[in-house]
Amino acid sequence: MNTLLRIDSSLRTEKSYSRTLGDYFIRQWKRKNPVNTILERDLTRQPVPHITQQTVNAFFSETPDMESICFSDELINELYQCKELLITCPMYNYGIPSSLKAYFDSVVRTKKTFTGYNSTRKGLLEHKKAYIISSMGGISHEVRNPLEIHITQLLNHMGVTDISYFPLDGTVDEARIKEKMILQQTEILKQLTANETKDYTAIM
């Protein structure tokens, strides 16, 4: 049995391009994995609280206040349960949504998802596959758009280096977006049926 963790971060619960493409991904993934488990974490419907000094103190304490870290532990347990990870993410003001940033602030945690620092750092979530579906109103001319770069850095930090990207840019152009949606659906189908991998490691 395979387990997929889906994380949605668009503030739009309806008519969201990233969520719509995520729904398509899930349908195709289920066909490939008929005996499966899907965990869902909707950061709009279930916001992750921003961490506080009390939370950070508990992260680094040998005898932490369990109430301060219980939600972080829950989120991290979901990451350990899954073999594959799907993140859908729109761009807001040239960055990832604050809801997704709050999520990563709670799960990028020493001795839980990584150990050591700098040259001795080691991510603890190795051997997992991640998929990033990103959307943005403008058109990106870079190999990796800002969302992909940021999320990749965070995933790499935790040991996830096998990552596939499905960028959906130019969403302000309604005529163009239909073509882009079809293109990305084709890429998703190709990725899942051919079991292709695109390993972008050490972007940090």
Disulfide bonds with the S-S distance in Angstrom:
none
